[in-house]
Amino acid sequence: VGGSKPTAAYQAQLDRHAQGEEEAGRASCHRDDHFPPGEDSGLAMEDMPECQDDVLAGSFLVQDEAHEAWCAEVEETIDGMAHSLAALAKSHAPDQRHTADVAEALDRLRSLVAAASERREGARWLSCAAAGSMTAVTPREAVLHQVFRVMDCGQPALLIKACTVTLHVAQDAGPLRNAFKALFKLSKDARNDAAFRRERALAALLRALGDGQGGDAQPRDALSTEALVYAAGTLKNASTDPANQRVLIEEGAVPALIKMLSKRCARDDERATVARPTSASGRPRSATSRPSSAARPASGGDEAAQLAVQLTGTLRNIAVMSNAATQFAESRAIPVFASLIGRFVRHSELMLNVARIVAKLSSDSTNLRHMSKDEEFVRQLMELLRVHPDHSSLVLRVTFLLGNLTVNNNRNRLTIGQKFGGADLFVALIGRYTWKRPSSSASSTSARSDSNAEASQSQSLGREDGAAESAGAAETSTKGKTKSSDKSRSKADSESDAQVLVKLVRLVANLAIHPQLGPEISRMGSCASALRDLLQKHSGQGSADSAELVLNVVSAITNLSFYEVEDNAVLGLRASTPRFLTPLLLSDNPEAQVEAARAFGNFSRHPEVRDYMANARVVEALCLLLDHSNRDVLYSVCGVLMNFTSDQAHLCLLAEADGVSMLIDLLGRALLEGDLPLGTLVCKTLCNLCSTPRQGGEGADAPPPLFTGPDMHELTQTLTRAISHYQAKASEVSGARATKEPEHAARVEEAMEASEFADLASRLCSAIQNVPVCNDDEQDDSDGAGDLEPLEGPVRPNV
C-alpha cells in the first residue's frame, strides 16, 4: 500500500518462511535449542493482512477533519517508508541513509498510533475501511503490511522498531505471536538490550501481557499460551540488564506480572471446580483446599508452567532492585506465590524462581510482615522443603526466608516449628547435609545441575552466548579435564552444602529460643551429634562460609544447652563439645568470642566442665578477655566467671590469672560509663567470689587470699561511691509524682535497676569486710554459697 510491490527475492523469502512456519513447531523459551533454526524473522506472511497493490494511499475513508489530518500523515509516512524499503532492497550493501529513513518512518508510525490511542474515537480511526476497492483495507492493515516488509532488512534495530509498532497496532493473534517470536530471538543477544529500552518495546510487551488490551483500546484475539511464553521470555532475557530493570519498575511491571499470574491461578481454580470429582452420592466434593500438587503434571513441557517460569524469571530479575519491594507489597504478591507453589510444587525450575523472589523480599520489613500473616504461604514453603530436600539452591533460599520469619517472632517460631512440623524437618535436613556423601545419586546429580545452571546466569536466562560457551566446553573436555572438573564440582558442592547448613542451623537456633520448642529440640540426639560434628569439622577453616557456620552452630548449642531438662542431648555431649569451643575464645572475631563465652556460660554449670576449664587454661583466656573493648564480650565472659567462682576448688586459678584485679577494674569502668547491667553482673561475680567457702582440707595450709591490699582499697572506694549515687537516684524517682507518660515509666524502671544494684553493692561491701587480704591467715567464715546461674536465656544467632 502506498509503494512498490515486493521484490522477487523478498517474495521468495516470504514463501520460504510460510512453508517453514509449521516446521518451527511449538517452542519453549528457556532453552536455545528448542527454537526454530535459521535467520528468518519469525513472522509468517499468511498471518499478515492482504493488501492489493491497486489500493493506493489516500483511499482511507475519513470521518472528520482531525481524522483526515491523521490519515494524511499515516499515508505520507507509509509512502516514504515504502520508497526507502525499495531502495534498501535494491542496494547490495547496507545503506545508512535509507536505513535511517526507515527507522524514522517507524518512529513516526508509532507516534501516530499512540496519538490515535489517546483519543476517544481513535480506535475507530485504525479500523475505518479504505474506499474504492473490492478489498476493504483499514489503516491498521496498511500499517501492518508495510511494517512487515521491514523484516526483509534483517537489521536488529529496525526489527525491534517494527515489532514494537506491531504490538501497538495488531489485534489478530497471528501477527502478535510472530512479533513475540521475533523479539524473543533478538532478546537472546545482550547487545540488543539497549534497543529494547530505547524503542519502548518493554512497555509494549507489558501491555500485551497485562490485560490483553491493544494500543487502540480494542479487545484483541485471545493469545495462545505459547505466544505469551515468547513474550514473557523476551522480558526475562531483557530484564537481566540493570537499566532495563529500572525501566520495567517504572512501567509497573511487578503489578502487571503478578496480576497475570493471579489470573492464571484463578483460571486453574475455575477449571478444577468444573472438573471436580463427585462423591458416591453424586454431590461434588469440597474444593476449599488447594488442589494436590501430586495430581498435577510436573513435566517441563506443560505450557502453563512454562509461562509461569518466564514470568517469575522476570520478577526474579526485577526483585534485586531496591525499589521493587514496595511494588511487590502493594501487589499482594505473597498469596499468588503461595498458589504457584501449591500447583507446581514439583516443578523445580519454577519453584527455584519463586524461592529466589520471596527470599529476596523477606529482607523487606513490609513483605516480611505479609508473609508472617499468611499461614498458607508458610505451609507451602514447608511442603516445598519436603518435596525438594536435595535441591540445595532451593533449600538455601527457603530456609533463609524462614530464618527471617523466626528472628524476633515467637508466634512464627511455634507455628513453623510445631504446627507445621518444622523442628523435626529442619533437624533431619541438618543431618542430611552434615553427613551427606559425595555420591553420584540421581538426586545429587539433579541438585548439582540445578545449582550449576543457576550459577551461570546467561545460560539459565536463555542467552545464546552462555549456552554456546557451555556447549563448547562440553565438546572439548577430555578425561583429564573431566577429573579436574569433578574435583571443582565436588568443591562447589561442599561450599553449597555449607551455605545451606548456615541457614538451617540458624533456623534451628531461632526455634530453640521458644520455651516449648527449645527443650523438645534439645532432646534430639541427632541434632546434638550433627552440631558437634559440624563444630569439629569447620573450626579453624579459613573460608567465610565455615566461619559463619561455626558462629551459628555455637549459637544453636548455647540456646539448646540453656535448658536444664532431662535427657538434654546437647548437655549430654558436654565432655567433648567444650574442647571445640576453646579456640574460639582467642580468635580475632568478637562475635566468635561472644558465642563461645555464652556456650561456656551454660556448660560451666556442671562440675566436670569447670574441671576442664581449669585444666585447659580456659580461665586464663577468660581473664584476658576482661580487658576487651567489646561490651558483649565482657558481658558474656562475666557470665561464665560468675558460675566458675561458685566452685571453691578452682578459685585460686582466678587470682593467679590476675582475674580479681581485672574484675575490680571492669566494675569501675562499667559504673563510670553508666553501664548498670554490666556493673551488676560484675558485682554478682565478686559476691560469689567472696561468699564461696574456701578450705585447705584436713592438715593442709589455709588457701591463699584472693584479694591484695590495693585491690580491696579500690573495690571499697568504688562500692561506697556507687551505693551513695544509686540510692539517691532511686529515692529521687520514687518521690516523684506518678504520671502515665512513657518517660515516667522509663524513669521508674531505671530506679528499680538502681535500687537493685545499690542493695547488691551493699551486700558485697559487707562481705569483703571478712575476706582475707594478702598474707592474712584468717579464713572466710561466710556461710553463704554462690548460686550457679546460666545466662539470661537463648538469643537469636547472628545473620
VOGU-3710 file (C-alpha; in Angstrom, 3 decimals, decimal comma):
1> vggskptaay> 0,000/0,000/0,000  1,363/3,361/-0,982  4,523/1,831/-2,521  6,037/-0,646/-4,933  5,461/-4,347/-4,989  7,768/-6,668/-3,050  10,888/-7,679/-4,920  11,219/-11,214/-6,254  13,864/-12,079/-3,672  11,719/-10,747/-0,865
11> qaqldrhaqg> 8,646/-12,602/-2,103  10,684/-15,804/-2,301  11,773/-15,319/1,313  8,159/-14,854/2,368  7,169/-18,029/0,594  10,005/-19,975/2,237  9,004/-18,718/5,634  5,344/-19,526/5,083  6,332/-23,125/4,300  8,631/-23,369/7,302
21> eeeagrasch> 6,189/-21,897/9,803  4,589/-25,215/10,593  8,007/-26,902/10,886  9,007/-24,423/13,566  6,587/-26,103/15,930  5,786/-25,168/19,457  8,833/-23,708/21,143  9,970/-23,446/24,729  11,596/-20,196/25,793  14,004/-21,499/28,372
31> rddhfppged> 16,325/-23,459/26,062  18,091/-22,137/22,975  17,993/-25,404/21,026  14,167/-25,548/21,238  13,639/-22,581/18,949  13,179/-22,539/15,171  16,527/-22,626/13,384  17,586/-20,218/10,681  17,935/-16,451/10,411  14,354/-15,577/9,495
41> sglamedmpe> 12,413/-13,024/11,482  9,775/-15,403/12,734  6,900/-13,564/11,001  4,649/-15,549/8,679  3,116/-13,929/5,592  -0,163/-15,778/6,000  -0,680/-14,036/9,335  -0,409/-10,601/7,730  -3,355/-8,654/6,231  -3,724/-8,953/2,482
51> cqddvlagsf> -3,391/-5,592/0,711  -3,845/-5,418/-3,046  -1,307/-3,301/-4,838  -4,038/-1,245/-6,582  -5,189/0,095/-3,196  -3,431/3,472/-3,199  -2,526/5,771/-0,392  -5,186/8,383/0,205  -8,105/5,977/-0,185  -8,938/5,684/3,538
61> lvqdeaheaw> -12,483/6,662/4,490  -12,170/9,754/6,708  -14,673/10,802/9,369  -13,751/14,389/10,245  -11,022/16,967/9,813  -8,895/15,596/12,644  -9,170/12,110/11,242  -8,376/13,417/7,777  -5,194/15,084/9,009  -4,155/11,949/10,872
71> caeveetidg> -4,784/9,747/7,827  -2,774/12,078/5,661  0,213/11,764/7,964  -0,132/7,976/8,070  -0,345/7,770/4,281  2,625/10,060/3,833  4,708/8,068/6,300  3,794/4,753/4,678  4,623/6,106/1,250  8,027/7,371/2,354
81> mahslaalak> 8,856/4,127/4,099  7,856/2,125/1,032  10,297/4,030/-1,167  13,097/3,662/1,394  12,451/-0,062/1,673  12,534/-0,408/-2,092  15,873/1,375/-2,196  17,232/-0,861/0,544  16,122/-3,958/-1,333  17,970/-2,843/-4,493
91> shapdqrhta> 21,223/-1,947/-2,725  23,841/-4,684/-2,348  25,369/-3,180/0,811  23,612/-1,611/3,814  22,617/1,941/3,031  22,780/4,077/6,165  20,706/6,888/4,691  17,790/4,691/3,674  18,089/2,698/6,911  17,767/5,926/8,853
101> dvaealdrlr> 14,739/6,899/6,747  13,008/3,599/7,530  13,816/3,958/11,235  12,399/7,495/11,239  9,232/6,313/9,461  8,729/3,522/12,012  9,139/6,002/14,852  6,608/8,268/13,193  4,111/5,441/12,765  4,451/4,508/16,412
111> slvaaaserr> 3,811/8,124/17,426  0,768/8,372/15,165  -0,706/5,166/16,545  -0,059/6,395/20,087  -1,745/9,709/19,275  -4,808/7,893/17,971  -4,927/5,709/21,079  -5,195/8,747/23,298  -8,395/9,922/21,597  -11,847/8,584/22,405
121> egarwlscaa> -12,573/7,937/18,738  -9,018/6,850/17,988  -9,987/3,179/17,984  -12,256/3,765/15,003  -9,550/5,631/13,121  -7,444/2,499/12,745  -10,458/0,386/11,785  -12,021/2,552/9,022  -12,020/0,677/5,713  -10,486/2,120/2,600
131> agsmtavtpr> -12,820/3,354/-0,118  -12,832/2,468/-3,818  -11,573/-1,077/-3,535  -13,100/-4,516/-3,765  -10,999/-5,468/-0,698  -11,609/-3,240/2,297  -8,254/-2,175/3,743  -8,070/-0,352/7,049  -5,206/1,868/8,229  -4,390/-0,906/10,695
141> eavlhqvfrv> -3,924/-3,417/7,900  -1,970/-0,989/5,750  0,432/-0,184/8,574  0,939/-3,846/9,426  1,538/-4,775/5,804  4,168/-2,076/5,388  5,813/-2,822/8,727  6,007/-6,476/7,784  8,164/-5,567/4,797  10,792/-4,165/7,163
151> mdcgqpalli> 11,581/-7,730/8,197  13,396/-8,208/4,893  16,285/-5,995/6,010  17,349/-8,206/8,907  18,755/-5,339/10,987  18,059/-5,826/14,734  17,375/-2,156/15,442  14,766/-1,949/12,664  13,258/-5,294/13,608  12,705/-4,164/17,198
161> kactvtlhva> 11,088/-0,946/15,954  8,841/-2,872/13,545  7,794/-5,404/16,194  7,012/-2,613/18,643  4,712/-0,954/16,091  3,082/-4,345/15,500  2,365/-4,743/19,226  0,663/-1,343/19,261  -1,435/-1,925/16,134  -2,192/-5,634/15,728
171> qdagplrnaf> -5,334/-7,248/17,074  -5,112/-10,652/15,405  -3,290/-13,368/17,290  -1,112/-14,330/14,310  0,883/-11,100/13,881  1,200/-10,710/17,636  2,508/-14,242/18,099  5,117/-13,807/15,412  6,185/-10,411/16,720  6,716/-12,053/20,113
181> kalfklskda> 8,812/-14,773/18,498  10,966/-12,264/16,620  11,510/-10,182/19,747  12,433/-13,251/21,738  15,095/-14,216/19,238  16,546/-10,713/19,424  16,431/-10,692/23,231  18,831/-13,624/23,432  21,629/-11,276/22,369  22,581/-8,944/25,216
191> rndaafrrer> 23,767/-6,362/22,705  20,127/-5,602/21,903  19,162/-4,750/25,491  19,638/-1,028/24,970  17,471/-1,113/21,816  14,602/-2,750/23,728  14,789/0,081/26,208  15,190/2,830/23,619  12,305/1,673/21,432  9,958/1,210/24,415
201> alaallralg> 9,455/-2,416/23,438  9,378/-3,397/27,112  6,305/-1,246/27,767  4,590/-2,672/24,694  5,291/-6,230/25,839  3,948/-5,485/29,306  0,767/-4,104/27,809  0,327/-7,211/25,676  0,878/-9,485/28,679  -1,021/-7,448/31,244
211> dgqggdaqpr> -4,654/-7,386/30,279  -4,886/-8,290/26,598  -5,707/-4,722/25,512  -4,025/-3,225/22,472  -2,773/0,277/21,989  -6,099/1,231/20,431  -8,030/0,023/23,489  -9,908/-2,598/21,441  -10,087/-6,220/22,574  -7,545/-8,465/20,914
221> dalstealvy> -7,952/-12,029/19,833  -7,177/-14,495/22,600  -3,453/-15,160/22,616  -2,253/-18,709/22,979  -0,143/-19,689/25,941  2,694/-20,383/23,513  2,631/-16,763/22,317  2,584/-15,471/25,868  5,560/-17,694/26,728  7,551/-15,980/23,952
231> aagtlknast> 6,547/-12,538/25,202  7,380/-13,330/28,832  10,657/-14,969/27,780  11,631/-11,779/25,985  11,024/-9,757/29,145  13,014/-12,263/31,181  16,027/-12,005/28,872  15,894/-8,227/28,567  15,477/-7,766/32,335  18,969/-9,071/33,026
241> dpanqrvlie> 20,164/-5,567/32,170  20,060/-3,215/35,222  18,875/-0,276/33,141  16,018/-2,366/31,756  15,142/-3,439/35,299  14,681/0,206/36,258  12,518/0,816/33,184  10,329/-2,177/33,981  9,794/-0,961/37,530  8,829/2,476/36,246
251> egavpalikm> 6,403/0,873/33,800  4,697/-1,074/36,612  5,982/-4,485/35,602  5,592/-6,007/39,059  1,828/-5,427/39,470  1,227/-6,318/35,813  3,021/-9,666/36,016  1,616/-10,512/39,444  -1,860/-9,808/38,062  -1,262/-12,154/35,159
261> lskrcardde> -0,012/-14,924/37,466  -3,054/-14,385/39,672  -5,410/-14,660/36,691  -3,763/-17,879/35,593  -4,153/-19,348/39,076  -7,805/-18,248/39,189  -8,396/-19,842/35,782  -6,957/-23,105/37,102  -9,298/-22,879/40,094  -12,284/-22,484/37,789
271> ratvarptsa> -11,255/-25,459/35,707  -10,651/-27,533/38,833  -14,107/-26,593/40,100  -15,741/-27,621/36,830  -13,835/-30,900/36,713  -14,137/-31,584/40,422  -14,917/-35,260/41,096  -18,170/-36,201/42,742  -18,768/-38,413/45,712  -20,722/-41,635/45,686
281> sgrprsatsr> -23,866/-39,670/46,420  -23,361/-37,598/43,290  -22,575/-34,402/45,200  -19,361/-32,533/44,377  -16,526/-32,948/46,808  -15,265/-29,987/48,769  -12,905/-27,684/46,924  -11,963/-25,482/49,845  -8,392/-26,745/49,946  -5,862/-26,197/47,215
291> pssaarpasg> -5,527/-28,933/44,589  -2,940/-31,556/45,354  0,344/-30,898/43,629  0,882/-34,603/43,126  -2,095/-34,745/40,789  -0,751/-32,014/38,534  1,607/-32,634/35,635  5,196/-31,833/36,533  6,714/-32,046/33,079  8,637/-29,083/31,757
301> gdeaaqlavq> 6,509/-29,107/28,649  3,390/-28,010/30,475  2,556/-24,653/28,887  1,060/-23,106/31,983  4,147/-23,980/33,987  6,437/-22,681/31,254  4,600/-19,366/31,179  4,927/-19,116/34,952  8,655/-19,882/34,638  9,151/-16,942/32,266
311> ltgtlrniav> 7,013/-14,552/34,322  8,686/-15,450/37,607  12,080/-15,291/35,905  11,360/-11,667/35,012  10,142/-10,923/38,536  13,239/-12,608/39,924  15,471/-10,274/37,910  13,472/-7,206/38,950  13,396/-8,172/42,643  17,091/-7,349/43,039
321> msnaatqfae> 16,291/-3,638/42,652  15,899/-1,881/45,998  12,746/-0,007/44,978  10,951/-3,120/43,716  9,951/-4,387/47,173  7,262/-1,726/47,566  5,547/-2,774/44,332  5,575/-6,425/45,407  3,976/-5,495/48,732  1,307/-3,310/47,128
331> sraipvfasl> 0,525/-6,016/44,551  -0,249/-8,601/47,267  2,235/-10,962/45,682  2,637/-13,399/48,593  -0,759/-15,193/48,191  -0,051/-15,525/44,468  3,298/-17,184/45,144  1,613/-19,497/47,640  -0,832/-20,554/44,910  2,020/-21,194/42,477
341> igrfvrhsel> 3,769/-23,436/44,982  0,544/-25,320/45,628  0,047/-26,012/41,921  3,577/-26,616/40,668  5,483/-27,762/43,758  7,290/-30,485/41,790  8,425/-28,135/39,017  11,945/-27,432/40,295  12,786/-24,620/37,853  9,634/-22,663/38,645
351> mlnvarivak> 9,960/-23,302/42,378  13,550/-22,033/42,356  12,379/-18,806/40,706  9,677/-18,369/43,346  12,110/-19,174/46,163  14,607/-16,610/44,906  11,939/-13,920/44,726  10,409/-14,479/48,157  13,815/-14,896/49,806  14,828/-11,503/48,477
361> lssdstnlrh> 11,533/-9,962/49,573  11,935/-11,363/53,093  14,665/-8,780/53,679  11,997/-6,071/53,354  10,025/-5,445/56,551  6,665/-4,857/54,827  6,815/-8,027/52,729  8,097/-9,995/55,710  5,068/-8,822/57,676  2,766/-10,031/54,874
371> mskdeefvrq> 4,497/-13,420/54,867  4,158/-13,681/58,627  0,401/-13,179/58,406  -0,115/-15,743/55,617  -0,039/-19,208/57,205  -0,913/-20,855/53,905  2,216/-19,358/52,353  4,341/-20,704/55,216  2,694/-24,120/54,930  3,501/-24,258/51,223
381> lmellrvhpd> 7,130/-23,388/51,938  7,344/-26,315/54,339  5,870/-28,591/51,679  8,454/-27,272/49,230  11,268/-28,387/51,537  9,731/-31,842/51,914  9,422/-32,308/48,144  12,917/-30,980/47,271  15,198/-31,845/50,231  18,261/-32,340/47,987
391> hsslvlrvtf> 17,814/-29,186/45,901  20,447/-27,148/47,738  19,766/-23,868/45,937  16,084/-24,071/46,767  16,595/-25,244/50,363  19,094/-22,432/50,906  16,603/-19,722/49,975  13,572/-21,179/51,710  15,445/-21,680/54,987  16,858/-18,146/54,724
401> llgnltvnnn> 13,296/-16,831/54,469  12,065/-18,986/57,365  15,016/-17,795/59,413  13,946/-14,197/58,824  10,413/-15,075/59,917  11,663/-16,525/63,212  14,248/-13,902/64,178  12,045/-11,891/66,526  8,647/-13,570/66,314  7,729/-16,202/68,917
411> rnrltigqkf> 4,380/-16,916/67,254  6,118/-17,757/63,988  8,568/-19,982/65,847  5,744/-22,030/67,314  3,753/-22,120/64,060  6,694/-23,224/61,940  8,372/-25,485/64,463  5,358/-27,214/65,998  2,209/-26,712/63,918  3,925/-27,414/60,583
421> ggadlfvali> 6,458/-29,899/61,968  9,463/-27,717/61,262  11,526/-28,846/64,268  11,723/-32,448/63,053  12,099/-31,426/59,406  14,957/-28,974/59,973  16,882/-31,333/62,238  16,514/-34,067/59,611  17,805/-31,695/56,921  20,778/-30,716/59,084
431> grytwkrpss> 21,678/-34,380/59,415  21,136/-34,900/55,698  23,575/-32,137/54,726  26,049/-32,803/57,577  26,621/-36,442/56,745  25,939/-36,150/53,029  28,048/-38,423/50,875  29,542/-37,049/47,637  27,831/-39,855/45,711  26,545/-39,740/42,151
441> sasstsarsd> 22,956/-40,461/43,059  20,210/-39,182/40,830  19,023/-36,681/43,381  22,516/-35,315/43,998  23,176/-35,044/40,294  19,902/-33,237/39,780  20,583/-30,828/42,602  24,079/-30,189/41,281  22,754/-29,499/37,803  20,260/-27,024/39,181
451> snaeasqsqs> 22,985/-25,315/41,186  25,318/-25,105/38,197  22,543/-23,796/35,987  21,809/-21,092/38,489  25,474/-20,144/38,769  25,592/-19,453/35,024  23,052/-16,672/34,686  23,478/-16,304/30,947  22,615/-19,940/30,322  19,673/-20,074/32,702
461> lgredgaaes> 18,146/-16,950/31,201  18,388/-18,214/27,644  21,277/-16,058/26,438  22,932/-17,657/23,431  26,487/-16,779/24,436  26,201/-18,581/27,794  24,748/-21,701/26,184  27,327/-21,716/23,406  30,172/-21,373/25,873  28,856/-24,277/27,961
471> agaaetstkg> 28,344/-26,406/24,866  31,862/-25,646/23,625  33,355/-26,560/26,966  31,485/-29,865/26,958  32,682/-30,759/23,473  36,360/-30,090/24,213  36,505/-31,876/27,563  38,958/-34,769/27,970  39,369/-37,422/30,619  41,945/-35,332/32,442
481> ktkssdksrs> 39,757/-32,287/32,276  36,814/-34,342/33,454  38,696/-35,356/36,578  39,617/-31,748/37,238  36,044/-30,736/36,613  34,821/-33,389/39,044  37,135/-32,034/41,730  35,928/-28,500/41,126  32,332/-29,659/41,161  32,911/-31,545/44,412
491> kadsesdaqv> 34,385/-28,406/45,987  31,458/-26,333/44,739  29,005/-28,888/46,150  30,766/-28,758/49,508  30,595/-24,961/49,574  26,936/-25,065/48,593  26,191/-27,563/51,371  27,982/-25,299/53,868  25,804/-22,368/52,811  22,672/-24,462/53,256
501> lvklvrlvan> 23,827/-25,558/56,709  24,452/-21,930/57,695  20,769/-21,153/57,124  19,451/-24,424/58,555  21,422/-24,148/61,799  20,450/-20,501/62,150  16,812/-21,510/61,763  17,072/-24,207/64,449  18,826/-21,757/66,771  15,928/-19,342/66,293
511> laihpqlgpe> 13,357/-22,039/67,079  15,294/-23,052/70,198  14,557/-19,646/71,749  10,911/-20,644/72,194  10,421/-22,183/75,672  8,323/-25,051/74,280  10,423/-25,865/71,221  13,836/-25,441/72,851  13,540/-28,380/75,283  11,979/-30,520/72,559
521> isrmgscasa> 14,847/-29,934/70,135  17,479/-30,284/72,868  16,375/-33,896/73,395  17,051/-34,831/69,749  20,282/-36,803/69,755  20,756/-36,460/66,007  20,698/-32,682/66,330  23,298/-32,640/69,111  25,585/-35,032/67,219  25,306/-33,042/63,990
531> lrdllqkhsg> 26,102/-29,763/65,745  29,151/-31,265/67,442  30,413/-32,800/64,186  29,929/-29,530/62,316  31,840/-27,661/65,006  34,670/-30,173/64,840  34,813/-30,180/61,046  34,623/-26,441/60,351  36,505/-24,947/63,319  39,782/-23,465/62,160
541> qgsadsaelv> 38,871/-23,385/58,464  39,517/-20,096/56,765  36,512/-19,829/54,456  33,822/-17,255/55,141  31,090/-19,903/54,943  32,843/-22,060/57,550  33,295/-19,069/59,884  29,623/-18,143/59,631  28,576/-21,769/60,063  30,682/-22,119/63,229
551> lnvvsaitnl> 29,083/-18,976/64,681  25,584/-20,298/64,061  26,457/-23,766/65,368  27,823/-22,332/68,623  24,750/-20,111/68,916  22,482/-23,143/68,495  24,492/-25,090/71,071  24,194/-22,167/73,506  20,429/-21,857/73,062  19,836/-25,595/73,422
561> sfyevednav> 22,207/-26,073/76,369  20,302/-23,391/78,291  17,500/-25,846/79,121  18,204/-27,975/82,218  15,807/-30,723/81,201  16,095/-34,450/81,469  17,776/-36,114/78,507  19,163/-32,859/77,065  21,335/-34,376/74,330  23,409/-31,217/73,886
571> lglrastprf> 24,358/-31,156/77,573  24,947/-34,881/77,306  27,893/-34,134/74,998  29,497/-31,713/77,460  32,518/-33,986/77,822  33,503/-33,467/74,163  31,903/-30,249/72,932  33,777/-27,661/75,110  37,179/-28,509/73,653  35,991/-27,298/70,254
581> ltplllsdnp> 34,770/-24,057/71,821  38,087/-23,152/73,474  39,962/-21,936/70,345  37,122/-19,519/69,585  37,788/-17,590/72,800  41,160/-16,481/71,443  40,060/-15,791/67,880  40,194/-12,346/66,302  36,460/-12,332/65,739  34,500/-10,698/68,606
591> eaqveaaraf> 31,317/-12,466/67,511  33,031/-15,839/67,857  34,332/-14,862/71,290  30,852/-13,832/72,430  29,200/-17,032/71,226  31,902/-19,277/72,714  31,711/-17,467/76,053  27,926/-17,788/76,131  28,215/-21,518/75,472  30,726/-21,893/78,300
601> gnfsrhpevr> 28,311/-19,929/80,493  25,762/-22,734/80,188  28,201/-25,660/80,254  30,059/-24,260/83,295  27,051/-25,063/85,490  28,389/-28,623/85,529  31,454/-29,510/87,649  33,136/-31,667/85,002  33,142/-28,720/82,610  34,626/-26,457/85,289
611> dymanarvve> 37,360/-29,064/85,790  38,054/-28,997/82,067  38,176/-25,189/82,097  40,763/-25,302/84,892  42,942/-27,941/83,226  42,734/-26,483/79,701  43,612/-22,950/80,898  40,229/-21,656/79,740  40,079/-19,494/82,886  43,259/-17,694/81,846
621> alcllldhsn> 41,759/-16,980/78,442  38,605/-15,615/80,059  40,610/-13,328/82,351  42,499/-11,932/79,367  39,167/-11,094/77,744  38,178/-8,939/80,757  40,267/-6,196/79,178  38,375/-6,423/75,857  36,857/-3,295/74,317  33,697/-5,058/73,139
631> rdvlysvcgv> 30,880/-4,799/75,690  29,178/-8,013/74,517  32,409/-9,957/75,027  32,766/-8,547/78,558  29,180/-9,386/79,487  29,478/-12,974/78,227  32,812/-13,565/79,967  31,437/-12,284/83,288  28,546/-14,731/82,945  31,000/-17,633/82,708
641> lmnftsdqah> 33,118/-16,406/85,634  30,003/-15,976/87,783  29,425/-19,729/87,536  33,108/-20,581/87,817  33,549/-18,592/91,063  30,904/-20,805/92,706  33,412/-23,691/92,712  35,838/-23,366/95,646  38,220/-25,903/94,143  39,324/-23,547/91,373
651> lcllaeadgv> 39,139/-20,061/92,895  42,880/-19,805/93,244  43,203/-20,020/89,450  41,277/-16,778/89,150  43,690/-14,986/91,481  46,729/-16,490/89,761  45,474/-15,171/86,394  45,015/-11,696/87,952  41,295/-12,112/87,363  40,234/-10,468/90,655
661> smlidllgra> 42,072/-7,231/89,891  40,671/-7,172/86,356  37,121/-7,677/87,647  37,513/-4,740/90,030  38,856/-2,553/87,204  35,959/-3,622/84,983  33,459/-2,694/87,682  34,911/0,816/87,877  34,807/1,224/84,072  31,224/-0,031/83,840
671> llegdlplgt> 29,962/2,359/86,532  31,890/5,252/85,023  30,221/4,623/81,646  26,787/4,165/83,240  26,535/0,525/82,132  24,478/-0,699/85,079  23,660/-4,202/83,693  27,351/-4,978/83,211  28,191/-3,490/86,612  25,508/-5,657/88,230
681> lvcktlcnlc> 26,897/-8,807/86,611  30,434/-7,998/87,830  29,076/-7,430/91,359  27,366/-10,834/91,296  30,637/-12,450/90,221  32,550/-10,732/93,050  29,802/-11,719/95,515  30,256/-15,371/94,525  33,994/-14,922/94,904  33,655/-13,545/98,445
691> stprqggega> 30,954/-15,890/99,717  32,173/-19,268/98,434  33,746/-21,176/101,346  37,452/-21,930/100,875  39,110/-24,644/102,917  42,515/-26,130/102,537  41,463/-29,545/103,801  42,464/-31,503/106,906  46,091/-30,890/107,862  46,621/-28,559/104,896
701> dappplftgp> 47,582/-24,934/104,918  44,879/-22,315/104,522  44,288/-21,294/100,897  45,981/-18,083/99,836  43,873/-14,906/99,918  42,289/-13,743/96,667  42,457/-10,001/97,286  45,507/-7,781/97,624  45,505/-4,643/99,733  45,309/-2,240/96,759
711> dmheltqtlt> 42,526/-4,334/95,209  40,487/-4,231/98,399  41,014/-0,473/98,810  39,948/0,251/95,214  36,888/-2,011/95,493  35,771/-0,396/98,767  36,002/3,111/97,363  34,193/2,145/94,154  31,341/0,469/96,031  30,963/3,343/98,529
721> raishyqaka> 30,588/5,910/95,750  28,236/3,689/93,774  25,956/2,944/96,744  25,584/6,622/97,573  24,892/7,599/93,952  22,355/4,898/93,118  20,472/5,102/96,424  19,966/8,819/95,815  18,841/8,144/92,253  16,324/5,530/93,383
731> sevsgaratk> 14,925/7,864/96,079  14,618/10,754/93,636  12,417/8,806/91,258  10,323/7,116/93,959  9,467/10,544/95,445  8,291/11,989/92,127  4,604/12,184/91,312  3,377/9,277/89,227  2,192/10,039/85,698  1,128/7,998/82,669
741> epehaarvee> 3,808/9,458/80,442  6,266/6,978/78,876  9,164/9,000/80,267  7,964/8,353/83,810  7,738/4,603/83,189  11,315/4,610/81,916  12,468/6,530/84,991  10,700/4,051/87,270  12,454/1,150/85,548  15,803/2,896/85,935
751> ameasefadl> 15,048/3,482/89,619  14,332/-0,217/90,140  17,637/-1,154/88,488  19,452/1,441/90,594  17,853/0,159/93,797  18,708/-3,446/92,933  22,318/-2,543/92,240  22,597/-0,481/95,443  21,365/-3,452/97,512  23,754/-5,826/95,752
761> asrlcsaiqn> 26,679/-3,446/96,211  25,819/-3,068/99,924  25,898/-6,856/100,394  29,212/-7,046/98,580  30,609/-4,192/100,690  29,665/-6,100/103,845  31,052/-9,395/102,548  34,518/-8,057/101,755  34,970/-6,927/105,362  35,631/-10,544/106,355
771> vpvcnddeqd> 37,661/-11,541/103,289  41,377/-12,180/103,949  43,750/-9,812/102,232  47,259/-10,741/101,129  49,261/-12,806/103,681  46,376/-12,757/106,197  45,880/-16,269/107,569  42,259/-15,725/108,557  39,739/-17,845/106,726  36,469/-16,710/105,390
781> dsdgagdlep> 33,663/-17,626/107,828  30,865/-16,681/105,482  28,034/-19,195/105,416  26,672/-18,081/102,037  27,264/-20,056/98,878  27,303/-18,742/95,375  24,494/-19,804/93,129  25,094/-21,344/89,738  23,306/-19,197/87,214  23,064/-19,609/83,445
791> legpvrpnv> 22,996/-16,666/81,125  19,741/-14,784/80,711  18,395/-17,092/78,067  18,702/-18,169/74,448  19,431/-15,491/71,922  18,996/-15,474/68,181  22,122/-16,252/66,165  23,936/-13,777/64,013  22,546/-13,430/60,492
//
